[in-house]
Amino acid sequence: MDKLTVVLLFGGRSSEHSISCATAGGVLGAIDRERYNVIPVGITRSGAFVLEDDDPAKFALDAQALPAVADNGSRVRWPDSTDTRELTVTDALGTRYLGAVDLVFPILHGPFGEDGTIQGMLELIGLPYVGSGVLASSLGMDKHFTKTVFQQASLPVAPWRTMTADEWAEAPGMAYAALEELGAPVFVKPARAGSSVGVSKVSSADQLAEAMAVALAEDSKVLIEAELVGRELEVAVLQGRPGESARASVAGEVVVTGREFYDFEAKYLGAPGIDLVCPAVLGDAELAVMRRLAIHAFDSIGGAGLARVDFFLTAHGWVINEINTMPGFTPISMFPSCWLASGFSYPELIDELIDVALAHARHGS
């Protein structure tokens, strides 16, 4: 069988640059080299596309030295039309072809990668790719519009208010009114940033200004969201092949033992106070409802490829916290862990994502 050529695209301009690099390290170390030729393309923090080293160890996640894509002087050039799938690179050796691309695997997190921007570029040049398209990626990245779509789809979400930087500057009383209306504590979070970046818990009005400053440093639009009390659970979703429905994994649980919430340091840098349990202890009926809601959420935004849907199980039932259309994909992240507990090994999961993306590309869907 001829090998497929897959571009692994990672790094990027967002504050989650290093997490994307760590994900790349996991995929580079696990992808089946008997099936795929891999072209690692990194995006520097300033947006340059460079040919990176095919070295998983280079991108290991280390809290003392976070991995990053450095500008090594090379420049990867994408096809200039839909008439070709040839990638080229220009560096100190000159310009050379890297080969014709069968598929792009964009493992980018946050703005300028997970938000529909890269997806739009790939659509323009006609390259198939893993994951959601432009609209679903944009919706999944923007928590305000995600919640709006979920409400329209009759899915349960936490009460919230949205505020822009201009509104905060001109009428900060609106934010304090939202805090009073929703009831402390609340969470203040950027609308278009992921992985708990810029998120603060606000227990009293005197903490609100600092929380708004932290969130607005990441985005010009902020959510003030009511706190939910209950179990924090996550489920992974995989798109089916053309004509098949999406599938949901077993659930994982985030158990907070000594932190205010599941923040960036706990999620990626091994900070104490959080335990991840997979599979979570749920009754068959509870898991069935959770899976149904997750697939409904995935379908409601027009999701493709993969997603992780985060829930709270409260005393009043299920509430969807958010959907992540390119979840953390390191070997120990919750998305692959949930599928491992559901019967997919990490390399098999990579194969499945590639196979499904190519099947939909051939089908024109």
Secondary structure, DSSP 8 states (H G I E B T S, - for coil): ---EEEEEEEE-SSTTHHHHHHHHHHHHHHS-TTTEEEEEEEE-TT--EEE----GGGG---TTS-------S-EEE--SSTT--EEEEEETTEEEEEEE-SEEEE---STTTSSSHHHHHHHHHT--BSS--HHHHHHHH-HHHHHHHHHHTT--B--EEEEEHHHHHH-THHHHHHHHHH-SSEEEEETT--TTTT-EEE-SGGGHHHHHHHHHTT-SEEEEEE---EEEEEEEEE--STTS--EEEEEEEEEESSSSS--HHHHHS--SSEEEESS----HHHHHHHHHHHHHHHHHTT--SEEEEEEEEETTEEEEEEEESS---STTSHHHHHHHTTT--HHHHHHHHHHHHHHHHHHT-
